[in-house]
C-alpha cells in the first residue's frame, strides 16, 4: 500500500425525514513510508437543503 488513509465512501446522504445516524469507515495504514507520525484532520461540510435537495453531507479535505 502506498497511501496513508482511505474511506469506505466519501459522502453520506440523508433522505428527507431520515434522522438515523450514519457512519463512514476510515482506515489509517502504517506503511512505514516517510513520516513516523500520521496526522489526519477531518471535517464535515453540510450543504443547505435549498442548495442541495436530499441533504447530502460531504467530507472535506
Secondary structure, 3 states (H helix, E strand, C coil): CCCCEEECCCEEECCCCCCCCCCCCEEECCCCCCCCCCCCCCCEEECCCCCCCCCEEEECC
